[in-house]
Every structure is written in structure tokens, then in C-alpha cells.
Amino acid sequence: MTIKEIQEEIIDEFSMFDDWMERYEYIIELGKSLPIIADENKVDENIIKGCQSKVWIFSELENDKIKFSADSDAILTKGIVALLLRVYSNQKPADVLAANTDFIDQIGLKEHLSPTRANGLVSMIKYIKMYAIGQQSKLAN
């Protein structure tokens, strides 16, 4: 699936819920399906700076596609990172870089997060995009 197709699928899923309590519950459920980071990758260099809770994201390039795994010590944050990994994991670096993040606004996520959680969301996206930049430059050489 392309990033755009996954994003559209997420927008459709979120449109089925009547209120934000249901959406929060769904996000928490998504966190339970998160590809969990291996314990040896739960190191300081994989902690996302700017998050209220602890979030670790591990990235590697496999067959020209970025694979992410992650974990968080907060259930809502775990769901948010699961949502991002669903979109950006198993994608080519160039596709990650070309993708927009409009789906986050379309589902209303950022406006329904506390300012510190919203900052954490931005930090997670920044990490994903920066990793993609690094891998894209390696592939170009």
C-alpha cells in the first residue's frame, strides 16, 4: 500500500467515530498492535526528544524500505506512534520524504492533544523524516 492509501484508510477509520473519547480508545487499541522495539534498542539515542512521556523509535533499512519499531511508557503515546508507524514503516525513504502529514489534521488529532503531546507528535514525525533523509542520501550515493 502507498502512504497516501494508508492515510486515506486512517481518515476513513476515524470518520466512523462520533466523538473524541471513542477516537482516543481507538488510538489506545492501535498501540497494542505496535511493532515493539527490542530491549537492546531501548537506548538513549533512540529516545525521541520533546515528548512528555518516553518514546523510543528504532529504524533500519531493509530491502530499500525503512522499518520502524517503537515503544512508549504511556498508552496514548504508544497509540500515536503506532499510527505513525502504520503510515511510514515499510516504505521507501523517498516516499516517506514526499509524503505530507495532512491526515493528522484531517482526523483532528493535533487539536485534541495537550500541547506537550502535540509537540511530541511533531518530534516523532521529525525523527521519521530525518531518518528517511539519511537513508535517501545513502541510497543516492
Backbone as numpy.savetxt, mean C-alpha at the origin, in Angstrom:
# Nx Ny Nz CAx CAy CAz Cx Cy Cz
-3.52 -8.55 -13.74 -4.35 -7.36 -13.74 -3.48 -6.11 -13.74
-3.94 -5.09 -14.42 -3.20 -3.83 -14.41 -3.51 -3.08 -13.11
-2.67 -2.11 -12.81 -2.89 -1.29 -11.62 -4.24 -0.58 -11.72
-4.54 -0.04 -12.90 -5.80 0.67 -13.10 -7.00 -0.25 -12.85
-6.93 -1.49 -13.34 -8.03 -2.45 -13.13 -8.21 -2.76 -11.64
-7.09 -2.92 -10.94 -7.16 -3.20 -9.49 -7.78 -2.00 -8.76
-7.33 -0.80 -9.14 -7.87 0.40 -8.51 -9.38 0.52 -8.75
-9.82 0.23 -9.96 -11.25 0.30 -10.27 -12.03 -0.75 -9.48
-11.44 -1.92 -9.30 -12.06 -2.98 -8.50 -12.24 -2.51 -7.04
-11.22 -1.85 -6.51 -11.28 -1.33 -5.13 -12.35 -0.25 -5.01
-12.42 0.64 -5.98 -13.44 1.70 -5.97 -14.83 1.07 -5.97
-15.03 0.05 -6.79 -16.32 -0.65 -6.84 -16.64 -1.30 -5.49
-15.64 -1.94 -4.89 -15.85 -2.60 -3.60 -16.27 -1.59 -2.54
-15.59 -0.45 -2.49 -15.90 0.55 -1.47 -17.25 1.21 -1.70
-17.71 1.25 -2.95 -19.00 1.87 -3.25 -20.17 1.03 -2.72
-19.91 -0.23 -2.39 -20.96 -1.10 -1.88 -21.31 -0.80 -0.42
-20.44 -0.08 0.28 -20.67 0.19 1.70 -21.43 1.49 1.88
-22.34 1.49 2.84 -23.18 2.66 3.08 -22.50 3.73 3.93
-21.64 3.30 4.85 -21.01 4.29 5.73 -19.55 3.92 6.00
-18.90 4.86 6.70 -17.46 4.66 6.93 -17.14 3.61 7.97
-18.06 3.32 8.86 -17.80 2.23 9.82 -17.66 0.91 9.07
-18.52 0.69 8.08 -18.42 -0.53 7.26 -17.12 -0.55 6.46
-16.72 0.59 5.97 -15.47 0.68 5.19 -14.26 0.41 6.08
-14.28 0.95 7.29 -13.18 0.68 8.24 -13.10 -0.81 8.54
-14.26 -1.44 8.76 -14.28 -2.88 9.02 -13.70 -3.65 7.84
-14.03 -3.21 6.62 -13.51 -3.86 5.41 -11.98 -3.70 5.33
-11.51 -2.49 5.62 -10.06 -2.24 5.59 -9.36 -3.14 6.61
-9.93 -3.29 7.79 -9.36 -4.16 8.81 -9.33 -5.60 8.32
-10.39 -6.04 7.65 -10.43 -7.39 7.07 -9.33 -7.57 6.03
-9.12 -6.54 5.21 -8.05 -6.60 4.21 -6.70 -6.83 4.87
-6.51 -6.22 6.02 -5.25 -6.38 6.75 -4.96 -7.81 7.13
-6.01 -8.60 7.30 -5.81 -10.01 7.66 -5.28 -10.84 6.50
-5.39 -10.31 5.27 -4.89 -11.02 4.09 -3.54 -10.47 3.62
-2.96 -9.59 4.40 -1.69 -8.96 4.05 -0.57 -9.98 3.92
0.21 -9.90 2.80 1.39 -10.78 2.72 2.39 -10.35 3.81
2.46 -11.12 4.85 3.24 -10.73 6.03 4.74 -10.78 5.75
5.40 -9.77 6.23 6.85 -9.64 6.10 7.53 -10.70 6.98
8.59 -11.28 6.48 9.35 -12.25 7.28 9.99 -11.53 8.47
10.10 -12.22 9.59 10.66 -11.60 10.80 12.04 -11.00 10.58
12.86 -11.66 9.75 14.21 -11.12 9.53 14.20 -9.81 8.73
13.05 -9.48 8.11 12.94 -8.21 7.38 12.26 -7.12 8.20
11.90 -7.45 9.44 11.34 -6.44 10.34 12.49 -5.71 11.03
13.20 -4.95 10.21 14.36 -4.20 10.70 14.10 -2.71 10.51
14.90 -1.91 11.20 14.71 -0.46 11.17 14.69 0.12 9.76
15.53 -0.41 8.87 15.59 0.16 7.51 14.30 -0.08 6.72
13.44 -0.99 7.18 12.17 -1.25 6.50 10.98 -0.59 7.19
11.25 0.18 8.24 10.17 0.91 8.92 9.87 2.17 8.12
8.59 2.42 7.92 8.15 3.61 7.19 8.14 4.79 8.16
8.93 5.78 7.85 9.00 6.98 8.69 7.76 7.84 8.43
7.24 8.46 9.46 6.08 9.33 9.32 4.77 8.66 9.65
4.80 7.41 10.04 3.59 6.71 10.43 3.41 6.78 11.94
2.17 6.90 12.37 1.85 6.94 13.80 2.18 5.60 14.45
1.85 4.52 13.76 2.14 3.18 14.27 3.35 2.63 13.51
3.85 1.50 13.95 4.98 0.89 13.26 4.49 0.18 12.01
5.12 0.48 10.89 4.82 -0.17 9.62 6.14 -0.57 8.99
6.23 -1.85 8.65 7.40 -2.35 7.94 6.96 -2.74 6.54
7.72 -2.32 5.54 7.48 -2.79 4.17 8.80 -3.32 3.63
8.75 -4.52 3.11 9.92 -5.14 2.48 9.63 -5.27 0.99
10.61 -4.93 0.18 10.44 -4.97 -1.26 11.57 -5.74 -1.90
11.23 -6.43 -2.98 12.25 -7.10 -3.78 11.76 -7.19 -5.21
12.70 -7.25 -6.12 12.37 -7.38 -7.53 12.50 -8.85 -7.91
11.43 -9.38 -8.50 11.41 -10.78 -8.88 10.77 -10.87 -10.27
11.53 -11.38 -11.24 11.04 -11.47 -12.64 10.55 -10.12 -13.15
11.35 -9.08 -12.90 11.05 -7.71 -13.33 9.79 -7.11 -12.71
9.28 -7.72 -11.64 8.12 -7.18 -10.95 8.47 -6.98 -9.48
7.92 -5.92 -8.91 8.17 -5.62 -7.50 7.20 -6.45 -6.65
7.76 -7.11 -5.65 6.95 -7.85 -4.68 7.12 -7.17 -3.33
6.01 -6.87 -2.71 6.02 -6.24 -1.39 5.44 -7.19 -0.36
5.97 -7.11 0.84 5.35 -7.73 2.01 5.43 -6.68 3.11
4.54 -6.80 4.08 4.48 -5.74 5.10 3.84 -6.26 6.38
3.91 -5.42 7.38 3.21 -5.67 8.64 3.10 -4.34 9.38
2.18 -4.31 10.31 2.01 -3.14 11.17 1.53 -3.62 12.52
1.79 -2.80 13.54 1.33 -3.14 14.87 -0.07 -2.57 15.15
-0.69 -1.95 14.14 -2.05 -1.41 14.29 -2.95 -2.02 13.22
-4.14 -2.47 13.63 -4.99 -3.21 12.69 -5.49 -2.37 11.52
-5.83 -1.11 11.75 -6.29 -0.27 10.64 -5.14 0.02 9.68
-3.99 0.31 10.21 -2.82 0.58 9.38 -2.43 -0.65 8.57
-2.56 -1.81 9.17 -2.29 -3.06 8.47 -3.22 -3.19 7.26
-4.47 -2.80 7.43 -5.42 -2.83 6.33 -5.09 -1.83 5.24
-4.65 -0.65 5.64 -4.28 0.38 4.66 -3.09 -0.08 3.83
-2.08 -0.63 4.48 -0.91 -1.10 3.73 -1.29 -2.30 2.86
-2.23 -3.13 3.31 -2.70 -4.25 2.49 -3.37 -3.74 1.22
-4.12 -2.67 1.35 -4.78 -2.06 0.20 -3.74 -1.58 -0.81
-2.71 -0.91 -0.33 -1.65 -0.41 -1.21 -0.88 -1.56 -1.88
-0.59 -2.59 -1.11 0.15 -3.73 -1.67 -0.68 -4.46 -2.71
-1.98 -4.52 -2.50 -2.86 -5.13 -3.49 -2.73 -4.42 -4.84
-2.59 -3.10 -4.80 -2.49 -2.30 -6.02 -1.10 -2.40 -6.64
-0.06 -2.26 -5.84 1.28 -2.06 -6.38 2.19 -3.28 -6.37
1.86 -4.32 -5.62 2.72 -5.50 -5.60 2.50 -6.32 -6.86
3.53 -7.02 -7.29 3.51 -7.84 -8.50 3.29 -7.01 -9.76
3.81 -5.79 -9.73 3.73 -4.89 -10.89 5.14 -4.49 -11.30
5.29 -4.10 -12.56 6.59 -3.63 -13.05 6.86 -2.24 -12.50
8.14 -1.94 -12.20 8.47 -0.62 -11.66 7.92 0.54 -12.49
8.01 0.45 -13.81 7.52 1.53 -14.67 6.02 1.73 -14.49
5.28 0.63 -14.30 3.83 0.73 -14.10 3.49 1.36 -12.76
4.28 1.02 -11.74 4.08 1.63 -10.41 4.32 3.14 -10.50
5.36 3.52 -11.21 5.69 4.94 -11.33 4.64 5.70 -12.13
4.08 5.06 -13.16 3.10 5.71 -14.02 1.72 5.80 -13.36
1.49 4.97 -12.38 0.16 4.91 -11.75 -0.12 6.13 -10.89
-1.37 6.56 -10.92 -1.76 7.64 -10.02 -2.38 7.04 -8.75
-2.63 7.90 -7.81 -3.22 7.44 -6.55 -4.63 8.02 -6.36
-5.27 8.37 -7.46 -6.61 8.97 -7.40 -7.63 8.06 -6.71
-7.42 6.74 -6.80 -8.39 5.83 -6.20 -8.54 6.07 -4.69
-7.47 6.54 -4.05 -7.52 6.82 -2.60 -8.52 7.94 -2.32
-8.48 8.98 -3.16 -9.44 10.08 -3.01 -10.85 9.63 -3.40
-10.94 8.79 -4.44 -12.25 8.35 -4.92 -12.99 7.49 -3.88
-12.23 6.74 -3.08 -12.89 5.95 -2.03 -13.04 6.77 -0.74
-12.45 7.98 -0.72 -12.59 8.87 0.42 -11.70 8.52 1.60
-10.67 7.71 1.35 -9.85 7.22 2.46 -9.11 8.33 3.19
-8.39 9.16 2.45 -7.55 10.17 3.11 -8.36 11.12 3.99
-9.55 11.49 3.53 -10.37 12.44 4.30 -10.99 11.81 5.55
-10.97 10.47 5.63 -11.54 9.79 6.79 -10.46 9.23 7.73
-9.24 9.69 7.54 -8.15 9.27 8.42 -7.74 10.45 9.29
-7.21 10.14 10.45 -6.65 11.21 11.28 -5.46 11.80 10.52
-5.08 13.04 10.83 -3.94 13.64 10.13 -2.66 12.79 10.20
-2.41 12.16 11.35 -1.18 11.36 11.45 -1.29 10.09 10.60
-2.47 9.48 10.54 -2.65 8.30 9.68 -2.56 8.70 8.20
-3.12 9.86 7.85 -3.04 10.36 6.47 -1.58 10.59 6.08
-0.80 11.14 7.01 0.64 11.31 6.76 1.32 9.97 6.56
0.93 8.99 7.34 1.48 7.64 7.20 1.16 7.04 5.85
-0.07 7.26 5.38 -0.48 6.78 4.06 0.41 7.39 2.98
0.62 8.69 3.06 1.48 9.38 2.10 2.90 8.82 2.18
3.39 8.56 3.37 4.74 8.00 3.55 4.86 6.60 2.93
3.81 5.79 3.07 3.82 4.45 2.47 3.87 4.54 0.95
3.05 5.43 0.38 3.05 5.60 -1.07 4.41 6.10 -1.55
4.97 7.03 -0.82 6.28 7.58 -1.17 7.34 6.47 -1.17
7.31 5.61 -0.17 8.26 4.49 -0.10 8.10 3.59 -1.32
6.87 3.23 -1.66 6.59 2.35 -2.80 7.11 2.98 -4.09
6.82 4.25 -4.29 7.26 4.95 -5.51 8.79 5.08 -5.55
9.42 5.38 -4.41 10.88 5.51 -4.38 11.56 4.17 -4.69
11.01 3.09 -4.16 11.57 1.78 -4.45 11.44 1.49 -5.94
10.30 1.84 -6.53 10.08 1.62 -7.96 11.07 2.45 -8.79
11.35 3.68 -8.35 12.34 4.50 -9.06 13.71 3.80 -9.07
14.11 3.31 -7.90 15.39 2.63 -7.79 15.47 1.40 -8.68
14.41 0.61 -8.70 14.41 -0.60 -9.53 14.32 -0.27 -11.01
13.58 0.75 -11.36 13.47 1.15 -12.76 14.81 1.62 -13.30
15.55 2.35 -12.48 16.87 2.82 -12.93 17.84 1.65 -13.10
17.72 0.62 -12.25 18.57 -0.57 -12.41 18.22 -1.32 -13.69
16.93 -1.42 -13.99 16.49 -2.12 -15.20 16.90 -1.36 -16.47
16.97 -0.05 -16.37 17.32 0.78 -17.53 18.81 0.67 -17.87
19.61 0.30 -16.89 21.07 0.21 -17.13 21.49 -1.12 -17.71
